[in-house]
Every structure is written in structure tokens, then in C-alpha cells.
Amino acid sequence: MRDMNGDAGGMGVMPMPPPPADHAATKGAAPPHTMMGMMHMTFFWGDRAVVLFPGWPGERGAGMYLLCLLFVLALAALTEALALLSRRLARRGEDGAPATAASAALLTAVHAARMGMAYLVMLAVMSFNVGILLAAVAGHAVGFLFARSRVRTGAARGNVTSPELCGVPPSHPSKP
């Protein structure tokens, strides 16, 4: 018995079947393999990136790309600010009094919002655009600078009265 190529051993190379007629292409839609476009798997530099949402900023030019960079920067900075808020809310319950359901719910909501924003920053960085990566790192740095460093109000002038105001946990006299 012979295969399609006439080989008797059955180990010959079979020709590829013709592609099926794509009924979507005949209706004016793009074939499925070209709808997604090119997705970068290595870091690249350019203002033609797709970040978080399909087509955004995409081919809309440098202005939308800059807006996207500012959005990612602000998202990362807000993530750091929510980290500080979460720590402060958690510290309120450390005074020995039992936590109320409302304070637990508020702490949970702040944590969920912080994690959601952190994941959005991560997904933005997964666009593999170097500008987006730099904006995310700069946003986390700016957020840390304003939310948890000693550069905030009063600390730069040397009149810090409470280290807790600068994101430094208070030292407990009972704990060494």
C-alpha cells in the first residue's frame, strides 16, 4: 500500500492541506491570526505600544503615549500611598482594643484597591515598553518619597515630632 506521495513505507512527507476557506475574511473582517497584531516579547522603545486596553495608546501618537506614561506613573504612586494608608489603618487596631467590623472592612477595601492597582501596574509593564517600565519605577519612587520617606512635611526642616508621620513605625517601649 502506498501513501499520498507514492512511498510504500508510509514514512514519506505528506503535503500540507490547503487552508480552509475563511468565511470571516470574505465578510470584510481580518483573519483571526492578524487581529491581535504584534505583541512584543522583548523590551522595546517607542510610542506605538498597547497598554492595558486594546488600542490604547496604540497608533494615536506621542501625546497619548505621554498621557499613558503619566497614568502609569500616577497609578504606581497611588499604590505606594495606599500601602501607607493600609499600614496606618492596621496600626490603629494595635492599641489593644478589639477591631470593629467597620475598621476591618475599611482595611480590607484599602488592601484590595492597593492590590488591584499593583496588578494594573504589573500588566502595564508587561507591554514590554521601556518607557512604561521607567514610568512605573518612577511612580513607585515618587510615591515612596511622598508617602513613606522623611522628606515629607516638617521632616526636611528637621522638626519631626512623630516618626509615624513619615511612615516610620513607632517604637513600642515594651518591645526591645
C-alpha positions as CSV (number, residue, x, y, z in Angstrom):
1,M,0.0,0.0,0.0
2,R,1.3,3.4,-0.9
3,D,0.8,6.8,0.9
4,M,-0.1,10.1,-0.8
5,N,3.4,10.6,-2.1
6,G,3.7,7.2,-3.5
7,D,6.1,5.8,-0.8
8,A,5.5,2.2,0.0
9,G,7.0,2.5,3.5
10,G,4.4,5.1,4.7
11,M,7.1,7.4,6.1
12,G,7.0,10.0,3.3
13,V,6.2,13.6,3.9
14,M,2.6,14.4,3.5
15,P,1.8,17.7,1.8
16,M,0.0,20.3,3.9
17,P,-3.7,20.5,3.2
18,P,-4.9,23.8,1.8
19,P,-6.2,26.3,4.4
20,P,-9.9,26.2,4.8
21,A,-11.9,29.0,3.2
22,D,-12.2,31.7,5.9
23,H,-15.8,32.9,5.8
24,A,-14.9,35.8,8.1
25,A,-12.4,37.1,5.6
26,T,-15.0,37.2,2.9
27,K,-17.2,39.4,5.1
28,G,-14.5,42.1,5.4
29,A,-13.2,41.1,8.9
30,A,-9.5,40.4,9.3
31,P,-8.4,36.8,9.7
32,P,-8.1,35.7,13.4
33,H,-4.3,35.5,13.4
34,T,-3.9,39.1,12.4
35,M,-6.5,40.7,14.7
36,M,-4.2,40.9,17.7
37,G,-1.3,42.5,15.9
38,M,2.3,42.2,17.0
39,M,2.9,41.5,20.7
40,H,6.4,42.2,21.9
41,M,8.2,39.6,23.9
42,T,11.3,41.7,24.5
43,F,11.7,45.2,25.7
44,F,11.4,47.9,23.1
45,W,11.4,51.7,23.0
46,G,8.7,53.5,21.1
47,D,5.4,55.3,21.4
48,R,3.5,52.7,19.5
49,A,2.6,50.4,22.4
50,V,-0.6,48.9,23.6
51,V,-1.0,49.2,27.4
52,L,-3.9,47.8,29.5
53,F,-6.6,48.3,26.9
54,P,-6.9,47.3,23.2
55,G,-5.7,50.1,21.0
56,W,-4.5,52.4,23.9
57,P,-2.4,54.4,23.3
58,G,-1.6,52.4,20.1
59,E,-1.2,54.5,17.0
60,R,-2.6,57.7,18.4
61,G,0.7,59.5,18.6
62,A,3.2,60.8,21.1
63,G,0.6,62.8,23.1
64,M,-1.5,59.8,24.0
65,Y,1.7,57.9,24.8
66,L,2.8,60.7,27.2
67,L,-0.7,60.5,28.8
68,C,-0.3,56.8,29.2
69,L,3.1,57.3,30.9
70,L,1.6,59.8,33.3
71,F,-1.3,57.4,34.0
72,V,1.1,54.5,34.8
73,L,3.3,56.9,36.9
74,A,0.2,58.1,38.9
75,L,-1.1,54.5,39.3
76,A,2.3,53.4,40.8
77,A,2.5,56.4,43.1
78,L,-1.1,55.8,44.3
79,T,-0.1,52.2,45.0
80,E,2.6,53.4,47.4
81,A,0.2,55.9,49.0
82,L,-2.4,53.1,49.6
83,A,0.4,51.0,51.2
84,L,0.9,53.7,53.7
85,L,-2.8,54.1,54.4
86,S,-3.1,50.4,54.9
87,R,-0.2,50.4,57.4
88,R,-1.8,53.3,59.3
89,L,-5.2,51.6,59.4
90,A,-3.6,48.4,60.6
91,R,-1.7,50.3,63.4
92,R,-5.0,51.8,64.7
93,G,-6.1,48.4,65.9
94,E,-2.8,47.6,67.7
95,D,-3.7,49.6,70.8
96,G,-5.3,46.6,72.4
97,A,-8.9,47.5,71.6
98,P,-10.8,44.9,69.5
99,A,-11.1,45.8,65.9
100,T,-14.6,46.8,64.8
101,A,-16.2,45.3,61.7
102,A,-16.2,48.7,60.0
103,S,-12.4,49.1,60.5
104,A,-11.8,45.6,59.3
105,A,-13.9,46.2,56.2
106,L,-12.1,49.5,55.5
107,L,-8.7,47.9,55.9
108,T,-9.8,45.1,53.5
109,A,-11.1,47.6,51.0
110,V,-7.9,49.6,51.0
111,H,-5.8,46.4,50.7
112,A,-8.0,45.2,47.7
113,A,-7.6,48.6,46.0
114,R,-3.9,48.6,46.5
115,M,-3.5,45.1,45.1
116,G,-5.7,45.9,42.2
117,M,-3.6,48.9,41.3
118,A,-0.4,46.9,41.8
119,Y,-1.6,44.3,39.3
120,L,-2.6,47.1,36.8
121,V,0.9,48.5,37.1
122,M,2.3,44.9,36.5
123,L,0.1,44.4,33.5
124,A,1.2,47.8,32.1
125,V,4.8,46.8,32.5
126,M,4.0,43.5,30.6
127,S,3.6,45.6,27.5
128,F,7.4,45.4,27.4
129,N,7.7,49.1,26.6
130,V,10.8,50.6,28.2
131,G,9.0,54.0,28.7
132,I,6.2,52.3,30.6
133,L,8.7,50.4,32.8
134,L,10.5,53.6,33.6
135,A,7.2,55.4,34.4
136,A,6.2,52.6,36.7
137,V,9.6,52.6,38.6
138,A,9.5,56.4,38.8
139,G,5.9,56.3,40.1
140,H,6.8,53.9,42.8
141,A,9.8,56.0,43.7
142,V,7.8,59.2,43.8
143,G,5.0,57.5,45.8
144,F,7.6,56.2,48.3
145,L,9.2,59.7,48.5
146,F,6.0,61.4,49.4
147,A,4.3,58.6,51.3
148,R,6.9,56.9,53.4
149,S,10.2,58.8,53.4
150,R,11.4,61.5,55.7
151,V,11.2,64.2,53.0
152,R,7.5,65.0,53.8
153,T,6.1,67.9,55.8
154,G,8.4,69.0,58.6
155,A,11.0,66.3,58.1
156,A,13.0,68.3,55.6
157,R,13.2,71.2,58.1
158,G,14.3,68.9,61.0
159,N,11.2,69.4,63.2
160,V,9.8,65.9,63.0
161,T,7.7,65.4,66.1
162,S,6.3,62.0,65.3
163,P,8.2,59.4,63.2
164,E,4.8,57.8,62.4
165,L,4.0,60.8,60.2
166,C,6.9,59.9,57.9
167,G,6.0,56.3,57.5
168,V,8.4,55.0,60.2
169,P,6.6,52.7,62.6
170,P,6.6,53.9,66.2
171,S,8.9,52.2,68.6
172,H,7.0,50.5,71.4
173,P,8.6,50.9,74.9
174,S,7.5,47.3,75.8
175,K,9.2,45.8,72.8
176,P,13.1,45.8,72.6
